[in-house]
Every structure is written in C-alpha cells, then in structure tokens.
Amino acid sequence: MTEMVDKIRNIALVGHGNSGKTSLAEVMLYQTGVTSRLGRVEDGNTAMDFEPEELKRNISISSGFHQFNWKKHSVTLVDTPGDQNFFTDTKFCMQAVDGAVVLVDAVDGVKVQTDQAWSFAQSLKLPCVILINKLDRERADFSRAFQDAVKSFEPKPIILHLPIGTESNFKGVVDLVAMKAYTYDANGKATAIDIPSDMQSLVEEEREKLVENIAEADDTLLERYLEGDTISDDELKAALNKGTISRIFSPVLCASAIKAVGIDLLMDFIVNSMPSPLDRMPKVGTDPVVGNEIERAPDPDAPFSAFVFKTVADPYAGRLSIFRVVSGKLGSDGSFYNVNKDVKERFNQLLTIAGKEQKQAKSAGPGSIVAVAKLKETFTGDTLCDEAGKIKFPFPDPLPTLITFAITTKGSGDEDKIFISLTKMLEEDSALKLERTGETKEILLSGRGQVHIEAAVEKLKRKYNVEVHLKTPKVPYRETIKKKVRVQGRHKKQSGGHGQFGDCWIQMEPLPRGSGFEFVDAIVGGSVPRSYIPAVEKGIVEACQKGVLAGYPCVDFRVTLDDGSYHAVDSSEMAFKIAGSLAFKKAVAEAKPVLLEPILSVEITTPEEFMGDIMGDLNSRRGRVLGMDSEGKYQVIKANVPMSEFLTYAPDLTSMTGGRGVYSMSFSHYDEVPALISEKLLVELNKDKE
C-alpha cells in the first residue's frame, strides 16, 4: 500500500439491483489478471459475492472489495448492493470512494435505486460516470436509456461512446473523443476498426455535441470553439478530465459486462478521467475538544486520520473494521486513537480486502482502504486518528427501517442468547434495529424489508448457530375514553387489628389525542390528607397501564381528585393507592372506553403506471391519502395508514411494482379504531390473552 496518491482510484459500482455491477466487477478482475477465470453471478462463483445468503438469492447483500492494477494505477473497486433491502451498506461505502460508476440497464433504464444512489453521490459531491450496460439484451435501447438518464440526472449526462450493433448483435464501441472504433471477441479482446459507414453521420453529429459540451468546462476553450477554432484531442481530453472531476457533466459510456464489450475503455476512463484522492476537497471534521471545524487534506505527512465505514462480524476471526485513510500514514502494526469512544486501540496486522480473502499490507496512506481485526471498541462510523492531532469526521445515519418482525425460538429460555447474538450482528449491519418491548414482552427485529430480515435470520443460524422464527409483531394499541364521569373509589377491609381504609372521588375526562395523562389535585378542606394524595395518583398511574377493553395502556385523559374521606387509624398510603386504582377502573368502564391504533405516516415513490394499483391497495388498508407530488418520472404518494394494515407492506409493494417502488414510514399518531373493526378486533385480542 505504498502507491503514489495520484495513482490511486477508489471507485464504487452503484445502481439498481440486477443492473450488472457484480458481473462488471468480475470482467474487470479477469481482464486485469486478478482472477484466472471469469466468474458468473448465475453460477455462484464470483469473487465479489460469496456469502451463502448472496449465492442463494443471486444478489449482493454486502459490498465487495477488490483491488487491481491498470496502466500503472491502483484501482480499488467497491461493488455495492442494489437492492433497497441492503442500501444502507451502499450509502456507507460510498463515503469511502472518490468516484462512482453508475450502471443503467439498457432495457429497463433508470430505476428507483439508481436514482437513490445518484442522490447519495451528489450529496457527497462524487464525480460519476454513467455506464449503459446490458446492450446485448433483447429490447436494449441505448438512445432510450440515455434520454432516461438525461431526465433523471444532474450534472447533465454527455455521450462519450456509441454502441456498434444492437441487442444480440452488439459487438463494439465508437469512442467519440479519440474518434476510433473497436469490436470485441468472445474473451473481450478489442480490435480497432474503421468507424462503420452506416454510423458516420450519427458519429459526426454526436462528436459535435460532445465537443461543445466538453468545451463548457473551460471558458477559454469554449470561446475558441464558438469562434470556430479547431480543438486538439489533447485539449479535449484535458477539458474532459476537468469537467468530470469538477462535476460539470456526467460522461456516458456503453458496455455489455456479460459479453465483455467496452470494459477496457471504462477502465481507461477510470484511470485517466476519474479523480484520485488528491483531486478531492479536503475532508471536513470537527475538533473534538474545542468544537470548531477543521480540515484534513490527503497529505501523507499530515497527522493520521481515518474513518470506519464498514464492519464485518465473525464469531471465530473476530470483528473486522474496514476504514478509509484520509491523511497521514499507518504501519503494519501500532495503535491509533478512537475519537468517538475516547480510547486508544492497538492492532498487530494491517489488511487489504480481496473478495472473501484478506491480505497483509505493509503500510497505508491517504486514499488507502484497509482493515484491522479485533478492535475492542471500534465500530462503523468511528473516527481514528493520532492522539496528538484529534479530529472527528461526520458519518451518516442508516436508512430508516421499514418492517418489523417478532423473534421467537423453539425452546424456552433462549431469549438472552438470541439477544446477544443479534446484538453482534448489529455491529455488522447497523440498518437492523433490535429492541425488547416491555409492553408486549417480544424481541423485535426491524429492517429495510422482508428479504433483509430473512437474510439476517439465515446468517444468525450460520454464524452463531441460533435458530429463530419470525412472526408478525403485536400492534401496540392504546385505550382511551370519550365521556366525562365522576365516580367514587372506596377501599375498606377489616380483619382484626388495624384495618384498611381509603376513599376518593375523582372526575375523569378525555383530553386531545397525544396529551397523555394529567392528574389534578382539587382537594379542599383536608377530606383527603396531603400525604395520601400522591398514593391516589400512583394507584391510577399503575392501573392505567392495563385498560379495561383489552389490557392496553389507557392514555389521553385527565383525573381530578376532588373529594374523599379517611380514617385516623386505618388509612394508609396503600389503602389510598388501592382506592385510586378502583376509582380508575370504575371511571373508565363508565366513560365510553374506545380502542386506539397507531397510525403511520408513509411516503411511497413509484413509477406513474403503478399509481392505480397502489391507490386501490391503500384504500383497502384504510389508508388516507394526504397528497401526491411528482419527482421526475416518479410519483410520490403521502398517506396515513394504520400500522396493523401496513406490517407486511414491503413484499406487497414489490409485487405491485415489480420492485420499482420504494417507501418510507414513521409513526404519526394514535387514532380511534372504527367501531365495526373495533368490535371484531376486541374479540380477537381478548381471545389471544386467554
């Protein structure tokens, strides 16, 4: 890891699932001699996807890393997941690269996860090259895919390459910068040819557009172009590099990863026109002591700094922390300071990642992506640095969870083992969320979708030998009242010696939704001694945790204690606590109790052609549509939907939209369950409690 920093390229392959990212990575590794055979996703023998959960589904679940050399440059590829279930990993790994290859399927065009990956890239100011892939497929259309990219992406896409042939006859590429054409054999070997005569007119037209677009990156060049001067190839290439790195435009290339067409030209573009760490702006962090903003440039002589962007948990080898070095140098062993945990961590081996293998590295400098095993306190998002030059880099939050399952086991008493094992898995996948509810006594596992949860459960069994079952979680209903009442709570017990006596009168009235519980002391004249009033409140608070309808907490009501009586000998705090509890139960029963259900605020993004199905489905779930907006070619539906109707929405939306729809959700409020539904629901809920 002693490469010159200007020769380093850290590149993420991003795009919607099944756009060909892993296949592209395999061809690059094969053509650069890293692998001796060409892996295929369908055959389950790729260098990037090797986890059993990935091989079972033919998708990338976790980002893969591999390094190759091309024309005296060192390229680290990060093959990211394209499935929305695992997109938090994509978001995190994009923090560590300097540029992205955004794959667009020539058949399906720009899909929703491609849009999201593009959005991540723009927020990070990452230069992007767009690769229109799968041009060998039936119904592949370069022009249509390009126009889709133009509608979807900014900075504006500009065509650098044109395809030779269509669909199964796609066999080569015209390079509009060099004005050269190439065809490819079955092994991906390029042969230079004359530009096909039937493409001459199109090539000249697109070349003219390209020169104009590239010239816009340089004011002097643009002025010369507008005056009719000839621009040399070297000037054009220099302006292309400048415009790409400064994100004035987004170059568009074409390829077929399966047929290995155009891959060498993509690799040429990566090393010639994509940024090195030196081309990026200094990384901004904060001084953890003073709190002011500070910067770190990719300087090997600066204090060491890095950030952990991925963690791999292994029950045998220990935790592997993968990080990007921002500044300074690191030897093969030593120590660094973890700013987030305020602790010094030691390591005895520096590693690089090559698919499922780790290789020992002698050193690391700015731009290096390396790993260290068995750090005790370090996790994803932590900043590592010299203790004498402290800095803390920001790191994004995981994407929100969308689906929740309750976790159960075959045997009893395994809950603690499950919880510990799942906690270890959360070290690796922070998009998962784990909680143990006090109300429903369940262990809940939340994630980005059903596939995300299922893959986690499979990994739990494989790595930790813990087998669990998934079931739909219980909905956290609430109870409340609709009528104001006044009742007496009287507790009297005589069993020889001191008796028990507590007597209170309370008014109970409903409050607006979300108000919670209020207690008002309105005792006048000492009918209830001051020392016993807190006991009445405590009795009510404890009793309201279990409502009279189905045993759910009662909320949104006010209790006013306005009268009562006591006995000088037999009264006690316990007696008044019991009296308060009795008064509460009596009042609720008379105050028209009703069941409340949690309502979710949801936002669904979908291509327009699926709007009808989605709107109909929302109506069937008792959803209330609040509004609709357009975002490019997508429609965004905002609605409120009862949680009970939305627990299994992820697979249903995938089915309705063919995987092209996505959604987010958050808790909104509680609302009354409609009477007809409440009647049936209460029968079911009380049956479950028997």
C-alpha positions in Angstrom: 0.0 0.0 0.0 2.8 2.4 -0.9 1.3 3.7 -4.2 1.7 7.3 -5.1 -1.6 9.0 -4.0 -2.2 10.4 -7.5 -2.2 6.8 -8.9 -5.0 5.7 -6.6 -8.6 5.3 -7.8 -11.3 4.3 -5.3 -14.4 3.6 -7.3 -17.9 2.4 -6.3 -20.1 0.4 -8.7 -23.7 1.6 -7.9 -27.1 1.1 -9.4 -30.4 -0.7 -9.1 -30.3 -4.4 -8.4 -29.6 -6.6 -11.4 -28.1 -3.8 -13.4 -24.9 -5.8 -13.8 -22.5 -4.4 -11.1 -21.1 -7.7 -9.9 -20.7 -9.0 -13.5 -18.9 -5.8 -14.4 -16.5 -6.2 -11.5 -15.8 -9.9 -12.5 -14.8 -8.8 -16.0 -12.5 -6.1 -14.7 -10.8 -8.5 -12.3 -10.4 -11.1 -15.1 -9.1 -8.7 -17.7 -6.5 -7.3 -15.3 -5.3 -10.7 -14.3 -6.5 -10.7 -10.7 -8.7 -13.8 -11.3 -7.8 -16.7 -13.6 -11.4 -17.4 -14.6 -14.5 -15.3 -15.3 -17.0 -15.7 -12.5 -20.7 -15.6 -13.2 -23.5 -14.5 -10.9 -25.7 -17.2 -12.2 -23.1 -19.9 -11.4 -22.5 -18.6 -7.9 -18.7 -18.4 -8.4 -18.0 -14.6 -8.4 -15.1 -13.1 -6.5 -17.4 -10.3 -5.0 -20.4 -12.3 -3.9 -19.5 -15.3 -1.7 -21.8 -15.3 1.3 -24.4 -18.1 1.2 -27.2 -15.6 1.6 -26.0 -13.9 -1.6 -25.5 -17.1 -3.6 -29.0 -18.3 -2.6 -30.6 -15.1 -4.0 -28.2 -14.1 -6.8 -27.9 -10.6 -5.4 -25.3 -8.6 -3.5 -26.2 -8.3 0.2 -22.9 -6.7 1.3 -20.4 -4.6 -0.5 -17.5 -6.5 -2.0 -13.9 -5.1 -2.3 -11.1 -5.9 -4.7 -8.1 -4.1 -6.0 -6.5 -4.3 -9.4 -3.8 -2.5 -11.4 -4.4 -0.9 -14.7 -1.9 1.1 -16.7 0.2 1.9 -13.7 -2.7 2.9 -11.5 -4.1 1.1 -8.4 -7.9 0.8 -8.5 -10.0 -0.3 -5.6 -13.5 -1.5 -6.7 -16.4 -1.4 -4.2 -19.2 -3.5 -5.6 -22.3 -2.2 -3.7 -25.7 -3.8 -3.2 -28.5 -2.5 -5.5 -31.4 -4.0 -3.6 -33.2 -1.5 -1.3 -33.1 -4.0 1.5 -29.3 -3.6 1.7 -28.9 0.0 0.6 -27.6 1.3 3.9 -24.4 -0.6 3.1 -24.3 1.2 -0.3 -24.7 4.6 1.4 -22.0 3.9 4.0 -19.4 2.5 1.5 -19.9 5.5 -0.9 -18.4 7.6 1.9 -15.1 5.9 1.3 -14.7 6.4 -2.5 -13.7 9.2 -4.8 -15.9 8.5 -7.7 -18.8 6.2 -8.9 -19.7 4.2 -11.9 -23.5 4.4 -12.1 -24.9 1.4 -14.0 -28.1 1.9 -16.1 -29.8 -1.1 -17.6 -30.2 -0.6 -21.3 -33.6 -2.4 -21.2 -35.2 -1.0 -18.1 -33.5 2.4 -17.9 -33.0 4.3 -14.7 -34.8 2.6 -11.8 -35.5 3.9 -8.3 -32.4 2.6 -6.5 -30.3 4.1 -9.3 -31.9 7.4 -8.5 -31.2 7.0 -4.8 -27.5 6.0 -5.5 -27.2 9.1 -7.7 -28.6 11.2 -4.9 -26.1 9.8 -2.4 -23.3 10.6 -4.9 -24.4 14.2 -5.4 -24.7 14.8 -1.6 -21.1 13.6 -1.4 -20.0 15.6 -4.5 -18.7 12.4 -6.1 -17.9 12.6 -9.8 -19.9 10.0 -11.7 -19.6 8.2 -15.0 -22.8 6.6 -16.3 -22.4 3.1 -17.9 -25.3 2.0 -20.0 -25.0 -1.8 -19.6 -26.7 -4.9 -21.0 -26.7 -3.5 -24.5 -26.6 -7.2 -25.8 -30.1 -7.9 -24.3 -33.3 -8.2 -26.2 -35.2 -4.8 -26.2 -31.9 -3.0 -25.2 -32.0 0.6 -26.5 -29.0 2.9 -25.9 -30.9 6.1 -27.0 -33.9 5.5 -24.8 -31.6 4.7 -21.8 -29.6 7.8 -22.4 -32.7 10.0 -22.6 -33.9 8.4 -19.3 -30.6 9.4 -17.7 -30.9 13.0 -19.1 -34.4 13.2 -17.4 -33.1 11.8 -14.2 -29.6 13.1 -13.5 -27.8 16.3 -12.9 -25.0 17.2 -13.7 -26.1 16.6 -17.3 -25.1 13.3 -19.0 -23.0 13.6 -22.2 -22.3 10.8 -24.6 -18.6 9.7 -24.9 -19.3 6.3 -26.6 -21.8 5.0 -29.1 -22.7 1.3 -29.4 -21.9 -0.7 -32.6 -24.8 -3.1 -33.3 -28.0 -3.6 -31.3 -29.3 -6.3 -28.9 -27.6 -9.7 -29.7 -25.6 -8.0 -32.5 -24.0 -5.5 -30.1 -20.3 -6.1 -30.7 -18.3 -2.9 -30.3 -18.0 0.8 -29.3 -17.2 4.1 -31.1 -15.0 6.4 -28.9 -16.2 9.9 -29.8 -13.2 11.5 -28.1 -10.5 9.6 -29.9 -12.8 9.0 -32.9 -11.9 5.4 -33.0 -14.0 2.2 -33.2 -13.4 -1.2 -31.6 -15.0 -4.6 -31.8 -14.6 -7.4 -29.3 -14.1 -11.1 -29.4 -15.7 -13.7 -27.0 -12.9 -13.0 -24.5 -13.4 -9.3 -24.5 -10.2 -8.6 -26.6 -10.6 -5.3 -28.6 -9.7 -4.9 -32.2 -9.5 -1.4 -33.8 -11.7 -1.0 -36.9 -12.8 1.8 -39.1 -16.0 3.6 -38.0 -18.8 1.8 -39.7 -20.1 3.7 -42.7 -23.7 3.5 -41.7 -22.8 5.3 -38.4 -20.7 8.1 -39.9 -23.5 10.7 -39.9 -24.5 9.8 -36.3 -20.9 9.8 -35.1 -20.2 13.2 -36.6 -23.4 14.7 -35.1 -22.7 13.3 -31.6 -19.0 14.3 -31.8 -20.0 17.9 -32.5 -22.4 17.8 -29.4 -19.6 16.2 -27.3 -17.0 18.9 -28.2 -19.5 21.6 -27.4 -20.4 20.0 -24.0 -16.8 19.4 -23.0 -15.7 22.9 -24.0 -18.2 24.3 -21.5 -15.7 23.0 -18.8 -13.1 25.6 -19.9 -14.1 29.2 -20.6 -11.1 29.8 -22.9 -11.8 26.6 -24.8 -15.5 27.4 -25.1 -14.6 30.9 -26.5 -12.3 29.3 -29.1 -14.9 26.7 -30.0 -17.6 29.4 -30.5 -15.2 31.3 -32.8 -14.7 28.2 -34.9 -11.1 27.2 -33.8 -10.1 23.6 -34.0 -9.7 22.0 -30.6 -6.9 19.3 -30.4 -7.5 15.9 -28.9 -5.2 16.7 -26.0 -7.1 19.8 -25.2 -10.4 17.9 -25.4 -9.1 15.2 -23.1 -7.8 17.7 -20.6 -11.2 19.5 -20.6 -13.0 16.2 -20.3 -11.0 15.3 -17.2 -11.6 18.7 -15.7 -15.3 18.7 -16.4 -15.7 15.2 -15.0 -13.8 15.8 -11.8 -15.4 19.2 -11.2 -18.9 17.7 -11.9 -19.8 20.0 -14.7 -21.1 17.0 -16.6 -21.5 13.2 -16.3 -19.9 11.2 -19.1 -21.9 8.3 -20.6 -20.2 5.1 -21.8 -21.7 1.9 -23.1 -21.0 -1.8 -22.5 -22.0 -5.3 -22.0 -20.5 -6.9 -19.0 -21.6 -10.4 -20.0 -20.0 -10.1 -23.4 -17.0 -8.1 -22.1 -17.6 -5.3 -24.6 -16.3 -1.9 -23.8 -14.9 -2.8 -20.3 -11.3 -1.9 -21.3 -12.5 1.6 -22.3 -14.3 2.0 -19.0 -11.1 1.1 -17.1 -9.1 3.6 -19.3 -11.7 6.3 -18.4 -11.4 5.5 -14.6 -7.6 5.9 -14.5 -7.5 8.8 -17.0 -10.5 10.9 -16.1 -11.8 9.9 -12.6 -10.3 11.6 -9.5 -7.5 10.5 -7.3 -7.7 11.3 -3.6 -5.7 14.5 -4.4 -8.4 15.7 -6.7 -11.0 15.8 -3.9 -11.6 18.6 -1.5 -10.0 18.2 2.0 -12.3 16.3 4.3 -14.0 18.5 6.9 -14.3 17.4 10.5 -14.5 19.0 14.0 -12.0 19.4 16.7 -13.5 17.2 19.5 -12.0 19.4 22.2 -12.9 22.9 21.0 -15.7 22.0 18.6 -14.6 24.2 15.7 -14.4 23.0 12.1 -11.1 21.7 10.8 -9.9 20.1 7.6 -7.6 17.3 6.6 -6.0 17.2 3.2 -4.8 13.8 1.7 -1.2 14.6 2.8 1.0 11.6 3.9 3.0 14.0 6.2 -0.1 15.3 8.0 -1.4 13.7 11.3 -3.0 10.3 10.7 -6.8 10.3 10.4 -9.3 7.8 9.0 -12.9 6.7 9.4 -14.5 3.3 9.7 -17.2 2.8 7.1 -17.9 -0.9 7.4 -17.7 -3.7 10.0 -17.7 -7.4 9.3 -18.5 -9.6 12.3 -17.1 -13.2 12.5 -17.7 -15.4 15.6 -14.3 -17.0 15.1 -11.9 -14.5 13.5 -13.4 -11.5 15.4 -14.6 -8.2 14.2 -13.0 -6.7 11.1 -13.1 -2.9 10.8 -12.7 -1.5 7.3 -11.6 2.1 7.0 -10.5 4.8 4.6 -7.3 6.7 5.4 -7.8 10.4 5.0 -4.4 11.7 5.9 -1.1 10.6 7.4 0.5 7.1 7.3 -0.1 3.9 9.1 2.4 1.0 9.6 1.6 -2.7 9.7 1.1 -2.6 13.5 0.8 0.0 16.1 -2.1 2.0 17.6 -4.5 4.9 17.0 -7.0 6.9 18.9 -10.7 6.4 18.6 -12.3 9.8 19.0 -15.9 8.6 19.3 -15.1 6.2 22.1 -12.2 8.3 23.7 -10.0 5.2 23.7 -6.7 4.1 22.3 -6.8 0.9 20.2 -3.9 -1.3 19.3 -3.5 -3.6 16.2 -0.9 -6.0 15.1 -1.8 -6.5 11.4 -2.9 -4.2 8.6 -5.0 -5.9 5.9 -6.4 -5.3 2.4 -9.7 -6.9 1.3 -9.7 -9.1 -1.8 -13.2 -10.6 -2.0 -13.5 -13.1 0.8 -9.8 -13.0 1.4 -7.6 -10.7 3.5 -4.1 -9.9 2.5 -1.4 -8.4 4.7 -0.4 -4.8 4.0 2.9 -3.2 5.0 1.5 0.3 5.2 -1.3 2.6 4.3 -1.5 6.3 3.3 -4.1 8.8 2.1 -6.7 7.1 0.0 -5.9 3.6 1.2 -8.9 1.4 2.0 -7.6 -1.1 4.6 -8.8 -3.2 7.5 -7.8 -4.2 11.0 -9.1 -7.1 13.0 -10.2 -7.5 16.7 -10.5 -3.8 17.7 -12.4 -3.9 21.0 -14.2 -0.5 21.0 -14.4 0.5 17.3 -17.5 0.3 15.1 -18.8 1.7 11.9 -18.8 5.5 11.9 -16.0 5.9 14.3 -13.0 8.3 13.5 -9.5 7.0 14.1 -6.6 9.5 14.4 -3.3 10.4 16.1 -4.0 11.3 19.7 -1.9 14.4 19.3 -3.9 15.6 16.3 -7.5 14.8 17.1 -10.3 15.2 14.6 -13.8 13.8 14.3 -15.4 13.2 10.9 -19.2 13.2 10.4 -20.9 9.9 9.4 -24.4 9.4 8.1 -27.2 7.6 9.9 -28.5 4.3 8.5 -31.6 4.4 6.3 -34.8 4.0 8.3 -36.3 0.6 9.0 -39.5 -0.3 7.1 -40.6 -3.7 8.5 -40.6 -5.4 11.9 -40.9 -9.0 13.0 -41.2 -10.6 16.4 -38.5 -13.2 17.0 -39.4 -16.5 18.7 -37.4 -19.7 19.5 -38.2 -23.3 19.5 -37.2 -23.7 23.1 -37.8 -21.5 26.1 -35.1 -19.7 27.9 -33.1 -18.9 24.8 -34.1 -15.2 24.6 -30.9 -13.9 26.2 -28.7 -16.0 23.7 -30.8 -14.7 20.8 -30.4 -11.1 22.0 -26.7 -11.4 22.4 -26.2 -13.0 19.0 -28.4 -10.4 17.3 -26.5 -7.6 19.0 -23.3 -8.9 17.5 -25.0 -8.9 14.1 -26.0 -5.3 14.5 -22.3 -4.5 14.8 -22.1 -5.6 11.1 -25.4 -4.3 9.9 -26.5 -1.1 11.5 -29.6 -1.0 9.3 -31.1 -3.6 11.6 -32.8 -2.4 14.8 -33.3 -4.6 17.8 -35.5 -4.0 20.8 -37.1 -5.9 23.6 -40.5 -4.5 24.4 -41.7 -4.2 27.9 -45.4 -3.8 26.8 -45.7 -6.9 24.5 -42.8 -8.9 26.0 -41.4 -9.5 22.5 -38.0 -9.3 20.9 -38.5 -7.2 17.8 -36.1 -7.2 14.8 -36.6 -4.3 12.3 -35.0 -3.9 8.9 -35.3 -2.4 5.4 -37.6 -5.2 4.1 -38.6 -8.8 4.5 -35.6 -10.1 2.5 -33.3 -8.1 4.8 -34.8 -9.7 7.9 -34.8 -13.2 6.4 -31.2 -12.9 5.3 -30.2 -11.7 8.8 -32.0 -14.8 10.3 -30.2 -17.1 8.0 -26.9 -15.5 8.8 -27.7 -15.8 12.6 -28.1 -19.6 12.2 -25.0 -19.9 10.0 -22.6 -17.8 12.1 -23.9 -18.3 15.7 -25.9 -21.5 15.5 -29.0 -19.7 16.7 -32.3 -20.7 15.1 -35.3 -18.4 15.3 -38.7 -18.0 13.8 -40.3 -14.8 12.5 -43.9 -13.8 13.2 -45.9 -10.7 12.8 -45.4 -8.4 15.8 -48.2 -7.4 18.1 -49.6 -4.0 17.4 -49.2 -1.6 20.4 -52.8 -0.5 20.7 -53.9 2.0 23.3 -57.2 2.7 25.1 -58.9 6.0 26.0 -62.3 7.4 27.0 -64.8 9.7 25.2 -67.1 10.8 28.1 -66.6 12.8 31.3 -67.6 11.0 34.5 -67.4 11.3 38.3 -67.0 8.2 40.4 -66.0 7.0 43.9 -63.2 4.6 44.7 -63.6 3.2 48.2 -61.4 0.5 49.8 -62.3 -0.8 53.2 -61.1 -4.0 54.8 -61.4 -5.1 58.4 -59.6 -8.3 59.5 -58.8 -7.8 63.2 -56.4 -5.2 64.5 -55.7 -2.3 62.1 -58.0 -2.3 59.1 -57.5 -0.7 55.7 -59.5 2.4 54.6 -59.2 4.7 51.7 -61.9 6.7 50.0 -61.6 9.1 47.0 -63.9 10.8 44.5 -62.4 11.5 41.0 -63.6 13.2 37.9 -62.3 11.6 34.7 -62.5 13.4 31.3 -61.0 12.9 27.8 -58.0 15.0 26.6 -56.9 15.8 23.0 -55.1 13.0 21.2 -51.4 12.8 22.3 -51.9 14.6 25.6 -51.1 11.6 27.8 -52.2 11.6 31.4 -52.9 14.6 33.7 -53.6 14.5 37.5 -55.2 17.5 39.2 -55.3 17.9 43.0 -58.6 19.7 43.8 -58.9 18.7 47.4 -60.2 21.4 49.7 -60.6 21.2 53.5 -58.4 18.1 54.0 -61.0 15.5 53.1 -58.0 13.5 51.8 -54.8 14.3 53.8 -51.9 15.8 51.7 -49.7 12.8 52.5 -52.2 10.4 50.8 -52.8 12.3 47.6 -49.7 11.0 45.8 -50.8 7.5 46.6 -54.1 8.1 44.8 -52.2 9.3 41.8 -49.8 6.3 41.9 -52.8 3.9 42.1 -54.3 5.5 38.9 -50.9 5.5 37.1 -50.4 1.8 37.8 -53.9 0.9 36.9 -53.9 2.8 33.6 -51.1 0.6 32.3 -53.8 -2.1 31.7 -57.1 -0.8 30.3 -60.4 -2.4 30.7 -61.1 -3.3 27.0 -58.1 -5.4 26.1 -55.5 -4.7 28.6 -53.6 -2.0 26.7 -52.4 1.3 28.4 -55.0 4.0 28.8 -54.0 7.4 27.5 -55.2 11.0 26.9 -57.3 11.6 30.0 -57.3 13.9 33.0 -58.2 12.8 36.5 -59.2 15.4 39.1 -59.2 14.3 42.7 -61.9 16.5 44.3 -63.2 14.7 47.5 -62.8 11.7 49.8 -62.6 10.6 53.4 -60.1 8.9 55.6 -59.8 7.1 59.0 -57.3 8.3 61.5 -56.2 4.7 62.3 -57.0 2.5 59.3 -56.0 4.8 56.4 -52.6 4.4 54.8 -50.8 5.1 51.5 -51.5 1.6 50.4 -55.2 1.9 51.1 -55.5 5.1 49.1 -53.4 3.6 46.3 -55.9 0.8 46.0 -58.8 3.3 46.2 -57.3 5.3 43.3 -56.9 2.1 41.3 -60.6 1.1 42.0 -61.8 4.6 41.1 -59.9 4.5 37.8 -61.3 1.1 36.7 -64.8 2.2 37.6 -64.5 5.5 35.8 -63.1 4.0 32.6 -65.9 1.5 32.4 -68.5 4.3 32.6 -66.6 6.8 30.3 -67.2 5.1 27.0 -63.8 3.4 26.5 -62.5 3.0 23.0 -59.5 1.4 21.3 -56.8 3.5 19.7 -54.5 2.2 17.0 -51.1 3.6 15.9 -51.2 5.5 12.6 -48.1 5.6 10.3 -47.1 8.5 8.1 -46.0 6.8 4.8 -44.4 8.1 1.6 -44.5 5.9 -1.4 -42.4 6.6 -4.5 -43.4 4.7 -7.7 -43.4 5.0 -11.5 -46.7 6.5 -12.6 -48.0 3.4 -14.3 -48.5 1.7 -10.9 -50.4 4.6 -9.3 -53.8 3.0 -9.7 -52.9 -0.3 -8.1 -51.2 1.5 -5.2 -54.0 3.9 -4.5 -56.5 1.0 -4.6 -54.3 -1.0 -2.2 -54.0 1.9 0.2 -57.8 2.3 0.3 -58.1 -1.4 1.1 -55.7 -0.8 4.0 -57.9 2.0 5.4 -55.2 4.5 4.3 -56.0 8.2 3.9 -54.1 9.9 1.1 -52.8 13.3 2.1 -51.3 14.4 -1.2 -49.3 13.5 -4.3 -46.2 15.1 -5.8 -44.0 14.5 -8.9 -40.3 13.8 -8.6 -39.0 13.5 -12.2 -40.6 10.4 -13.7 -41.8 9.2 -10.3 -45.0 9.9 -8.3 -44.8 10.4 -4.6 -47.9 9.5 -2.5 -48.1 10.7 1.1 -50.7 9.0 3.3 -51.6 8.0 6.8 -52.2 4.2 7.2 -53.0 2.2 10.3 -50.0 0.2 11.5 -52.0 -3.0 11.7 -52.7 -2.8 7.9 -49.1 -2.0 7.0 -47.0 -4.6 8.7 -46.4 -6.7 5.6 -46.4 -3.8 3.0 -42.8 -4.3 1.8 -43.3 -7.6 -0.2 -46.8 -6.3 -1.4 -45.3 -3.1 -2.8 -42.5 -5.2 -4.5 -45.2 -7.4 -6.1 -47.3 -4.5 -7.3 -44.4 -2.5 -8.8 -42.0 -5.3 -9.9 -39.5 -4.0 -7.4 -39.6 -0.4 -8.8 -41.5 1.2 -5.9 -40.0 2.2 -2.5 -41.4 3.7 0.6 -40.6 5.2 3.9 -42.6 5.4 7.1 -42.6 6.9 10.6 -45.0 6.9 13.5 -47.6 9.7 13.2 -50.2 9.5 15.9 -52.9 7.4 17.5 -56.4 7.4 16.3 -59.7 5.7 17.3 -60.3 2.3 15.7 -63.6 2.4 13.7 -66.5 0.8 15.7 -67.2 -2.1 13.3 -63.5 -3.0 13.2 -63.0 -2.5 16.9 -65.8 -4.9 17.8 -64.2 -7.8 15.8 -60.7 -6.8 16.9 -61.5 -6.8 20.6 -62.9 -10.3 20.3 -59.6 -11.5 18.7 -57.4 -9.5 21.2 -59.1 -10.9 24.2 -59.0 -14.4 22.8 -55.3 -14.1 22.4 -54.9 -13.1 26.1 -56.9 -16.1 27.4 
